[in-house]
Amino acid sequence: MISKTRTLFTEALNPLTRITNSIVKKLNYIESSLILKAKEFEQAKDFILKTGIYHSNSFSDLSEEDQLKVAERIYQIIHKTLTDKQDSFEEANNQEDLEKRIYDFLKQNGGIMYPLELSAKKLAQAISKKEESN
């Protein structure tokens, strides 16, 4: 716990992190989608470097090595953030779908649990937790 906090503070104080975050915030939909489309960093490297220079005056003042570090971090942030959101959205839909199917089943078969919606929700959560632990 302490080492994670220390890592977060160290990263927050790093000037490269500040530059990286400012560039990521300024990326528009098209720029983000082009970065996301690249399967590997090397495919998006030139584009990210040019975009970084465009969005941040501080980026061009960095050494080539630091520019590459920032570009790699931008690539990682875009891929992690956008792919995780898609995954969590799918999981949420699956959870809601599971709840609905359980609710319909209980309603159809004369569910003995009351209230049905709450019971369906709790059952869906329990099933989801078991699936994750296996």
TORBABA-309436 format. One record per residue (C-alpha): residue number from 0; chain; x, y, z; residue in one letter. Coordinates in steps of 0.02 Angstrom, whole numbers, plus 50000, padded with zeros to 5 digits. Layout:
(r NUM; A; (X; Y; Z); a);
...
END
This chain:
(r 0; A; (50000; 50000; 50000); m);
(r 1; A; (50137; 50122; 50048); i);
(r 2; A; (50243; 50076; 49896); s);
(r 3; A; (50094; 50105; 49781); k);
(r 4; A; (50064; 50276; 49860); t);
(r 5; A; (50248; 50317; 49844); r);
(r 6; A; (50243; 50266; 49661); t);
(r 7; A; (50091; 50375; 49629); l);
(r 8; A; (50172; 50526; 49712); f);
(r 9; A; (50334; 50500; 49617); t);
(r 10; A; (50240; 50487; 49453); e);
(r 11; A; (50135; 50640; 49493); a);
(r 12; A; (50292; 50744; 49527); l);
(r 13; A; (50376; 50687; 49367); n);
(r 14; A; (50369; 50828; 49237); p);
(r 15; A; (50351; 50699; 49098); l);
(r 16; A; (50188; 50640; 49176); t);
(r 17; A; (50121; 50818; 49175); r);
(r 18; A; (50165; 50838; 48991); i);
(r 19; A; (50093; 50667; 48949); t);
(r 20; A; (49929; 50703; 49037); n);
(r 21; A; (49911; 50874; 48956); s);
(r 22; A; (49935; 50798; 48783); i);
(r 23; A; (49813; 50655; 48817); v);
(r 24; A; (49681; 50780; 48874); k);
(r 25; A; (49700; 50880; 48713); k);
(r 26; A; (49686; 50732; 48595); l);
(r 27; A; (49527; 50734; 48492); n);
(r 28; A; (49424; 50585; 48438); y);
(r 29; A; (49514; 50561; 48271); i);
(r 30; A; (49687; 50569; 48349); e);
(r 31; A; (49639; 50448; 48486); s);
(r 32; A; (49562; 50326; 48363); s);
(r 33; A; (49717; 50329; 48252); l);
(r 34; A; (49825; 50289; 48403); i);
(r 35; A; (49704; 50154; 48458); l);
(r 36; A; (49703; 50078; 48283); k);
(r 37; A; (49891; 50046; 48291); a);
(r 38; A; (49926; 49872; 48358); k);
(r 39; A; (50103; 49915; 48412); e);
(r 40; A; (50187; 50073; 48474); f);
(r 41; A; (50305; 50078; 48324); e);
(r 42; A; (50157; 50097; 48205); q);
(r 43; A; (50095; 50252; 48297); a);
(r 44; A; (50262; 50324; 48354); k);
(r 45; A; (50284; 50458; 48219); d);
(r 46; A; (50103; 50513; 48232); f);
(r 47; A; (50113; 50527; 48422); i);
(r 48; A; (50275; 50625; 48413); l);
(r 49; A; (50201; 50749; 48288); k);
(r 50; A; (50040; 50762; 48387); t);
(r 51; A; (50139; 50791; 48547); g);
(r 52; A; (50234; 50935; 48468); i);
(r 53; A; (50069; 51008; 48405); y);
(r 54; A; (49979; 50997; 48574); h);
(r 55; A; (50121; 51044; 48692); s);
(r 56; A; (50257; 51175; 48682); n);
(r 57; A; (50350; 51085; 48823); s);
(r 58; A; (50356; 50924; 48723); f);
(r 59; A; (50473; 50996; 48591); s);
(r 60; A; (50592; 51056; 48728); d);
(r 61; A; (50619; 50878; 48789); l);
(r 62; A; (50764; 50768; 48737); s);
(r 63; A; (50728; 50634; 48606); e);
(r 64; A; (50735; 50501; 48741); e);
(r 65; A; (50607; 50591; 48849); d);
(r 66; A; (50496; 50624; 48698); q);
(r 67; A; (50495; 50437; 48664); l);
(r 68; A; (50452; 50400; 48846); k);
(r 69; A; (50306; 50523; 48837); v);
(r 70; A; (50249; 50451; 48669); a);
(r 71; A; (50252; 50273; 48737); e);
(r 72; A; (50155; 50328; 48890); r);
(r 73; A; (50025; 50414; 48781); i);
(r 74; A; (50008; 50254; 48679); y);
(r 75; A; (49986; 50151; 48838); q);
(r 76; A; (49858; 50271; 48912); i);
(r 77; A; (49752; 50276; 48755); i);
(r 78; A; (49753; 50087; 48735); h);
(r 79; A; (49721; 50050; 48919); k);
(r 80; A; (49586; 50181; 48944); t);
(r 81; A; (49486; 50151; 48787); l);
(r 82; A; (49496; 49961; 48787); t);
(r 83; A; (49454; 49950; 48974); d);
(r 84; A; (49300; 50058; 48951); k);
(r 85; A; (49238; 49944; 48813); q);
(r 86; A; (49267; 49790; 48919); d);
(r 87; A; (49180; 49862; 49072); s);
(r 88; A; (49032; 49915; 48964); f);
(r 89; A; (49016; 49738; 48899); e);
(r 90; A; (49026; 49668; 49076); e);
(r 91; A; (48891; 49789; 49134); a);
(r 92; A; (48779; 49736; 48991); n);
(r 93; A; (48810; 49553; 49032); n);
(r 94; A; (48767; 49584; 49215); q);
(r 95; A; (48605; 49674; 49169); e);
(r 96; A; (48562; 49539; 49042); d);
(r 97; A; (48593; 49403; 49170); l);
(r 98; A; (48482; 49493; 49297); e);
(r 99; A; (48343; 49510; 49169); k);
(r 100; A; (48351; 49326; 49120); r);
(r 101; A; (48348; 49271; 49302); i);
(r 102; A; (48202; 49389; 49338); y);
(r 103; A; (48105; 49323; 49188); d);
(r 104; A; (48140; 49143; 49240); f);
(r 105; A; (48083; 49173; 49418); l);
(r 106; A; (47928; 49265; 49359); k);
(r 107; A; (47884; 49128; 49234); q);
(r 108; A; (47912; 48983; 49351); n);
(r 109; A; (47824; 49057; 49502); g);
(r 110; A; (47977; 49119; 49592); g);
(r 111; A; (47978; 49081; 49776); i);
(r 112; A; (48093; 49226; 49819); m);
(r 113; A; (48022; 49396; 49856); y);
(r 114; A; (48048; 49529; 49792); p);
(r 115; A; (48093; 49454; 49624); l);
(r 116; A; (48198; 49600; 49559); e);
(r 117; A; (48308; 49606; 49713); l);
(r 118; A; (48326; 49417; 49715); s);
(r 119; A; (48371; 49414; 49531); a);
(r 120; A; (48501; 49550; 49558); k);
(r 121; A; (48581; 49461; 49706); k);
(r 122; A; (48583; 49295; 49614); l);
(r 123; A; (48662; 49375; 49460); a);
(r 124; A; (48796; 49455; 49568); q);
(r 125; A; (48832; 49290; 49655); a);
(r 126; A; (48846; 49199; 49488); i);
(r 127; A; (48960; 49334; 49418); s);
(r 128; A; (49075; 49324; 49569); k);
(r 129; A; (49086; 49134; 49554); k);
(r 130; A; (49128; 49148; 49368); e);
(r 131; A; (49266; 49274; 49406); e);
(r 132; A; (49343; 49167; 49544); s);
(r 133; A; (49352; 49011; 49433); n);
END
